[in-house]
Amino acid sequence: FIHSLDNLTAVDQSALQLLVLGLYRQAYDAFKDYFERNKYESDYFGGSHNRAMNCNNLALAYKEAGELETCYAIATEGLSYSDFEELHFTRADTL
């Protein structure tokens, strides 16, 4: 278990950053398939607010990777799903 990123080598930090980005991107793609392509069965837990929250997490991962334009775009997209307060903060942090 990782208790602090300070203890990781630069290579490990980069690998962890790619892993986090990949996980949130995978969830982002799954939400897109669910809502726009009816790919998965419906349940009570996969609402638009959850999709907006994932957009925020993905945007933060892009921000950490230094991809500020993508961060802003994903956070803006998330606001179209739910007026999730953190998305406003994420967008403001990229300016």
C-alpha positions in Angstrom: 0.0 0.0 0.0 1.3 3.5 -0.8 1.2 5.8 2.2 2.9 8.7 0.5 3.8 9.6 -3.0 7.0 11.3 -1.7 8.4 7.8 -1.2 8.0 6.7 -4.8 10.6 7.0 -7.5 9.9 9.2 -10.5 9.3 6.2 -12.6 6.8 4.8 -10.1 5.0 8.2 -9.8 4.7 8.3 -13.5 3.3 4.7 -13.7 0.8 5.5 -10.9 -0.3 8.6 -12.7 -0.9 6.7 -15.9 -2.8 4.0 -13.9 -5.1 6.6 -12.3 -5.7 8.3 -15.6 -6.4 4.9 -17.2 -8.9 3.9 -14.5 -10.9 7.1 -14.7 -10.8 7.1 -18.5 -12.1 3.5 -18.5 -15.0 4.6 -16.2 -15.6 7.6 -18.4 -15.9 5.4 -21.5 -18.2 3.0 -19.6 -20.5 5.8 -18.6 -20.6 7.0 -22.3 -21.5 3.4 -23.4 -24.2 3.2 -20.7 -25.9 6.5 -21.3 -25.4 6.9 -25.0 -25.2 3.4 -26.4 -27.4 1.4 -23.9 -24.5 -1.0 -23.6 -25.1 -2.1 -20.0 -28.1 -3.1 -17.9 -29.7 -0.3 -15.9 -29.5 -0.1 -12.1 -30.3 2.4 -9.5 -26.7 3.5 -8.9 -25.5 4.8 -12.3 -27.1 8.3 -12.5 -26.0 11.5 -14.2 -24.5 12.8 -11.0 -22.2 9.8 -10.8 -21.1 10.5 -14.4 -20.4 14.1 -13.5 -18.3 13.0 -10.5 -16.3 10.7 -12.7 -15.7 13.6 -15.1 -14.3 15.6 -12.2 -12.0 12.7 -11.2 -10.8 12.3 -14.8 -10.3 16.0 -15.1 -8.2 16.1 -12.0 -6.1 13.2 -13.3 -5.6 15.2 -16.6 -4.7 18.2 -14.5 -2.1 16.2 -12.6 -0.7 15.1 -15.9 -0.3 18.7 -17.0 -3.1 18.4 -19.7 -5.0 21.5 -18.6 -7.0 22.0 -21.8 -8.3 18.4 -21.6 -8.9 18.9 -17.9 -11.0 22.0 -18.5 -13.0 20.3 -21.4 -13.8 17.2 -19.3 -14.9 19.3 -16.3 -17.1 21.4 -18.6 -18.6 18.3 -20.0 -19.3 17.0 -16.5 -21.4 20.1 -15.8 -23.7 19.1 -18.6 -24.6 16.0 -16.6 -24.9 17.6 -13.1 -24.1 20.9 -11.5 -21.5 19.2 -9.3 -19.8 22.0 -7.3 -16.3 20.5 -7.5 -16.4 20.7 -11.3 -16.5 24.5 -11.0 -13.5 24.4 -8.7 -11.6 22.1 -11.1 -12.3 24.3 -14.0 -11.2 27.4 -12.1 -8.0 25.7 -11.1 -7.0 25.3 -14.7 -7.1 29.0 -15.5 
